[in-house]
Amino acid sequence: MNMSHDVRRDKGPSRTTNDVIVFHSEQELEAHLPCKMYKLDQSTGSIWDHTHDYIQIWYVLKGEFKHTINHRTYNMVKGNLFVIPPFAVHRVEMIPGQDMEVIGCEFLPHFINERFEKADWSKDCFDFSYLEQFLIDEEQITPKVVLTGEADMEVSRLLEEMLAEYRQSKRYFELVLKANLLKLLSVIIREYTKLADKPSEEDDRVEKYRDLMTTVTEYIHVHFAEELRLERLCRQFNLSKTYFCYLFKRFTGKTFNDYLIDFRVRKAAEWLVETDMSVTEICFGVGFNDLAYFSRMFKRHTGVSPSQYKKKAPPINGLSQP
C-alpha cells in the first residue's frame, strides 16, 4: 500500500504538505467499534482532496456526483459504488441541482479480524481474502463499480440493514454489522471479477431500463395488495411481455410472480408480528385470495405456518397473543 502520506494523530482532520485533508479513525470512528454507517445527501457539500486511515465504501442510492481519483473523474449514479483503501487520495464533487443520496460504510481492517490491527496481512489467514482485493496501491484502485440486477439489490439491502442496526444499536448489533459487512465484501469481490470483461452492447442497452424497472418494483411495493397481473403491467409500462420478464429477472434476480409472492409473504410476516390481525385478514390484506395457497407459500418461504409464526411473535403492546 502507498503509505507515503503524512498522517498525523492529532485531533480532527489534518492537512498534509500537499494540502490533502486527512481524516483519522480516532475521531471518525467510535473507540469501541471500528465500523461506522451513515447516509449523506447533497447538503454535505464537496469534499476536496482527502485521505483516511480506514476503508471507505460509498453506494449511490439516488442522484449523481463526481468522484476523482488518480487524476481521473468518474460520474457516480444510482447503483454505483466505490471502495477506497486507507491512505488513498480522492475527492468528491457535488453537482448543482442534483438530489444526491449515498450510504457510507467506513471500517478498520481489524473489524474483520483482530490480528489485522497489527498489520498482520498474512495470506495464510482466511479472513484476509475479504480485504486482499481492496488493500492495494492507489494506481490499482477500481474507481467505480456498476451494480445491476440481484447484486445491486443485495448491496442496497445489506447497507440499509447495516445502517438501521448502527442507528438503533440494539444488543449484539455489532455482530449483525460484521456479518453483513462480510457478505457485502463478498458480493463486491464477485463484481470486481466481472470488470475484466468489457461491457457488451446488450449490457449498455439494458442499463437504460434501470430507472423504469425501479419504478416497476416501487409500484409493486405500493400496490401489492391489489390484483397485479403481468399483462396489465406490461401495457402500463409499454413493454412486451417477453422483454418485461427478461428485464425484471435481470434487475431483480427473480421472476415477476416469485418477486410478488416473496414481497407479499414478507409483508404478511410483518403484519403477523406488528398487528393483532387474524391470519385470514392478513391473507386477503396482502393480496392472496386463497387461504390454503397463502399458508402454503408462507410456509415455503419461512419454514412455518402463518399461525405458528404468529404464536412465536412477541406480544403486542405488552399483551399476550390470543
Backbone hydrogen bonds, N-H to C=O, Kabsch-Sander energy under -0.5 kcal/mol:
donor,donor_aa,acceptor,acceptor_aa,energy
3,M,1,M,-1.0
7,V,5,H,-1.5
8,R,6,D,-0.7
14,S,22,V,-2.0
16,T,20,V,-2.1
19,D,16,T,-1.8
21,I,19,D,-0.6
21,I,49,D,-2.4
22,V,14,S,-3.7
23,F,21,I,-0.5
23,F,51,T,-2.7
27,Q,24,H,-1.0
28,E,24,H,-2.3
29,L,25,S,-2.5
30,E,33,L,-0.5
33,L,30,E,-1.0
35,C,33,L,-1.4
36,K,106,E,-2.9
38,Y,104,G,-1.9
40,L,102,V,-2.5
42,Q,100,M,-0.9
44,T,41,D,-2.0
45,G,42,Q,-1.3
47,I,92,V,-2.5
48,W,46,S,-0.6
50,H,90,H,-2.3
51,T,21,I,-2.5
53,D,23,F,-1.3
55,I,107,F,-2.6
56,Q,84,I,-2.4
57,I,105,C,-2.9
58,W,82,F,-2.0
59,Y,103,I,-2.2
60,V,80,N,-2.7
61,L,59,Y,-0.6
61,L,101,E,-2.4
62,K,101,E,-1.5
65,F,76,M,-1.7
66,K,93,E,-2.8
67,H,74,Y,-3.0
68,T,91,R,-2.4
69,I,72,R,-2.3
70,N,89,V,-0.6
72,R,69,I,-1.3
74,Y,67,H,-2.8
76,M,65,F,-3.2
76,M,74,Y,-0.6
77,V,75,N,-0.5
78,K,63,G,-0.7
79,G,60,V,-2.3
80,N,77,V,-2.2
81,L,145,V,-1.8
82,F,58,W,-1.8
83,V,142,T,-0.6
84,I,56,Q,-3.0
87,F,52,H,-3.4
88,A,85,P,-1.3
90,H,50,H,-2.1
91,R,68,T,-2.2
92,V,47,I,-2.6
93,E,66,K,-2.7
95,I,64,E,-0.6
98,Q,95,I,-2.2
100,M,98,Q,-1.6
101,E,62,K,-2.2
102,V,40,L,-2.5
103,I,59,Y,-2.4
104,G,38,Y,-2.8
104,G,102,V,-0.5
105,C,57,I,-2.4
106,E,36,K,-2.5
107,F,55,I,-2.1
108,L,34,P,-2.1
111,F,108,L,-2.3
112,I,109,P,-1.7
113,N,109,P,-1.2
116,F,113,N,-1.9
117,E,114,E,-1.8
118,K,115,R,-1.2
119,A,116,F,-1.9
120,D,115,R,-1.0
121,W,119,A,-1.4
125,C,122,S,-1.5
126,F,124,D,-0.6
128,F,125,C,-1.7
129,S,126,F,-2.0
130,Y,127,D,-1.6
131,L,128,F,-1.4
132,E,128,F,-2.3
134,F,131,L,-2.1
135,L,131,L,-2.1
136,I,134,F,-1.9
140,Q,137,D,-1.6
141,I,138,E,-1.5
145,V,81,L,-2.6
147,L,79,G,-2.3
147,L,145,V,-0.7
151,A,148,T,-0.9
152,D,148,T,-1.1
153,M,149,G,-1.9
154,E,150,E,-2.5
155,V,151,A,-2.5
156,S,152,D,-2.4
157,R,153,M,-2.4
158,L,154,E,-2.7
159,L,155,V,-2.4
160,E,156,S,-2.3
161,E,157,R,-2.3
162,M,158,L,-2.4
163,L,159,L,-2.6
164,A,160,E,-2.2
165,E,161,E,-2.4
166,Y,162,M,-2.5
167,R,163,L,-2.4
168,Q,164,A,-2.5
169,S,165,E,-2.5
173,F,170,K,-2.0
175,L,172,Y,-0.9
176,V,172,Y,-1.2
177,L,173,F,-2.5
178,K,174,E,-2.4
179,A,175,L,-2.5
180,N,176,V,-2.7
181,L,177,L,-2.3
182,L,178,K,-2.4
183,K,179,A,-1.8
184,L,180,N,-3.0
185,L,181,L,-2.8
186,S,182,L,-1.8
187,V,183,K,-2.3
188,I,184,L,-2.4
189,I,185,L,-2.6
190,R,186,S,-1.9
191,E,187,V,-1.8
192,Y,188,I,-2.3
193,T,189,I,-1.5
194,K,190,R,-0.6
194,K,191,E,-0.9
195,L,191,E,-0.7
195,L,192,Y,-1.2
197,D,194,K,-1.5
204,D,200,S,-1.8
205,R,201,E,-2.3
206,V,202,E,-2.6
207,E,203,D,-2.2
208,K,204,D,-0.8
208,K,205,R,-0.6
209,Y,206,V,-2.3
210,R,207,E,-1.7
213,M,209,Y,-2.7
214,T,210,R,-2.2
215,T,211,D,-2.1
216,V,212,L,-2.1
217,T,213,M,-2.4
218,E,214,T,-2.3
219,Y,215,T,-2.2
220,I,216,V,-2.1
221,H,217,T,-2.2
222,V,218,E,-1.3
223,H,219,Y,-2.6
224,F,220,I,-0.7
226,E,223,H,-1.9
228,L,226,E,-1.2
229,R,227,E,-0.8
233,L,229,R,-1.9
234,C,230,L,-2.3
235,R,231,E,-1.9
236,Q,232,R,-2.6
237,F,233,L,-2.4
238,N,235,R,-1.0
239,L,234,C,-2.5
244,F,240,S,-2.7
245,C,241,K,-2.3
246,Y,242,T,-1.8
247,L,243,Y,-2.8
248,F,244,F,-2.8
249,K,245,C,-2.2
250,R,246,Y,-2.1
251,F,247,L,-2.4
252,T,248,F,-2.2
253,G,249,K,-1.9
259,Y,255,T,-2.6
260,L,256,F,-2.3
261,I,257,N,-2.4
262,D,258,D,-2.6
263,F,259,Y,-2.4
264,R,260,L,-2.5
265,V,261,I,-2.6
266,R,262,D,-2.3
267,K,263,F,-2.4
268,A,264,R,-2.4
269,A,265,V,-2.5
270,E,266,R,-1.8
271,W,267,K,-2.2
272,L,268,A,-2.4
273,V,269,A,-1.3
274,E,270,E,-2.9
275,T,271,W,-2.1
282,I,278,S,-2.3
283,C,279,V,-2.5
284,F,280,T,-1.9
285,G,281,E,-2.1
286,V,282,I,-2.0
287,G,284,F,-0.8
288,F,283,C,-2.0
294,F,290,D,-2.5
295,S,291,L,-2.5
296,R,292,A,-2.1
297,M,293,Y,-2.6
298,F,294,F,-2.7
299,K,295,S,-2.2
300,R,296,R,-1.9
301,H,297,M,-1.7
302,T,298,F,-2.4
303,G,299,K,-2.3
309,Y,305,S,-2.5
310,K,306,P,-2.4
311,K,307,S,-2.0
312,K,308,Q,-1.6
313,A,309,Y,-0.6
313,A,310,K,-0.7
316,I,319,L,-0.7
317,N,315,P,-0.5
319,L,316,I,-2.3
